[in-house]
Amino acid sequence: MTKSPTVTARITPVAGFSAAAGGFLVHAETLVVETGQRVELVDVTDRIMELTRTSGVREGLVNLWSLHTTCAVFINEAQQALHADIKRFLEETVAREATWMHNDPAHSDCERGNADAHLRAMLLGHSLTLQIGAGDVVLGQWQRILVGELDGPRSRSLRLQFMGIA
């Protein structure tokens, strides 16, 4: 076992693109989310809906992917008391001050002491796939798209890929 993480390196950076074949369109771009707290829930629903409307896809799917191991993306309500409950649940389920090997210099070279953030992100998930109908994201009445910042404050990137019929 090594103390250092394995790095995933790309030959070229991830960039936005669009391609179409017949009536099928694939469009991708990156959404940047700025956070101001160590643990924060950010509602990005309106931004995702606007990007969907301008993507050119009328019927299909949009995949959202967090490019970070300590940042999650998931669906829930955007309600202040519920967000406080989610944060409390995460703290009670994965306590920051617990003894984690990732935080121990004998086992890891991580200086951030953020094992809890990695484990919490694993619980919440790093991706979402949503339906696009009539050029808009299909969501239930109370469903909102949330980014879970678990090791901030930071600048976070979400990769979005829209696929479907133009």
N, C-alpha and C positions, 0 to 999 in steps of 0.2 A: 504494500500500500504506500502510495506517495502522499506527501503533505500538500502538494500543489494540484490544482484542478487541471483537467484536460481541456484544452482550448479548441473550440470549433472555429476554424478560420475559413473565410470565403475568399475566393480569388478576386471577385468583384463585389463591391458593396450592394446591398439590396436597394433597388431603385424602383420607382413607379413605372408602370408600363400599361399599354393597352394593345390588344390584338383581337381581330375579328375574323371569323371564317363563316361565310354564309350569314345566318342570323345569330350565330353564337358569338358572344363577346366575353373576353376576360380582361379585367381592368384591376390594377393593383396600385396601392399607394401606402404611405406610412403616416400615421397619426401620432403626433407628439403630445404627451400629457405631462404638464408640470405639476408637481406635488409640493406641499409645504410642511407636511408632518411625517413622522416616522411611519405611523399607521394611519391611512386615510382612504376613504372610499370616494371616488370621483364618478359622478354620473356623466357618461359620454353619449347618452342616447341621442340627444339632439344633433350632436356633431356627426355621429354615425348615420343618422337618418339623412342629413344634408349631403354627406358624401355618397350615400346610396342613390339619392335622387339625381345627382350629377354624374353618376358612374356610367349611365347609358343602359344598364341592365334593367329590363322591365319585369321579367320572371326568372327566378333562379335562386342563387345562394350568395351569401357574403360570409367569408370566414375571417374571424378576427384572431390574431395570434400575438401574444405578448412576447417580445424579444428579450425578456429578462426572467431570471430564475426566482426573483423575489417580488414579482409583480403579477397579479392574477387578473383575469377578466371573467365575469360571470353575470348572471341575471338574477335580480331580486327587486324589491320595491325601493324607491328613493324616498325614504321617510326617516327623519332624524332619529327617532327613538329606536327604530329597527337597526339603523347603522350603528348606534351605540351598543345595541345587543350583539350585533355581528362582531364588533371589536372585542367585546367582553367574552363572547364565545371563543374567539381565536386565542385570547390571552389565557383563558381557563383551560383550553384544550392543549395548547402548545405554549407553555410559560416561557417567557424570555429569559428569566433567571435560572432556569433548570440547567443541569449539567449536560451539555451537548459536546460531543467529540469535535464537531466542526469549529467550536469556539476555543478549543484547547490547543495551545501552541505545540504540545507534544504530538498532536495528530494532524494539525491543519496549519496552513500558512495564512488563513483568513484573519485579517486584522479588524474586520467590521463587527465580529461577534454577532453574526446574524443568522445563526442556525434556525432560530424560531421563524424568521421570515421565509426561509426556504421551505420549511415544513408546512407553514400556513399556506403558502402558494400551492404546494402540492395538494392540499385539501380543497382549495377553491378552484383550481384549474387554470391552465394557461391559454385556453382557446375556446371559442364559441363558433358554431356554425348556425346561421339564421336564414330563414326564408326571405326572399324578396318577392313581393306580389304587387303588381300594378306600379312598379318603380319605387316601392317603399318597403322598409323593413316590416315584417309581420311580427307584431308583439301583442300580448294580451293587455288588457286594460291597465293593470298595475305593474307590468313588467318593464324594467329599465335595465340598460346595459351599464354595468359598473366596472370600474378599474379598481382593483385592490392594491394600493401601495402598501407594502409590508416592510420596507427598509429605506424610507425616505428621510428627508426630502430629496427628490431627484427629478430628472427629466426622463420620462419613460416613452418608449416607442411601441406602438401597435402596428403590425402589418395587417392590412386589409386586402383581401382578394375577392373581387366580385366576379361571379360567373353566371352566365345565363343567356337568355334570349334578349336581344336588343329591341 
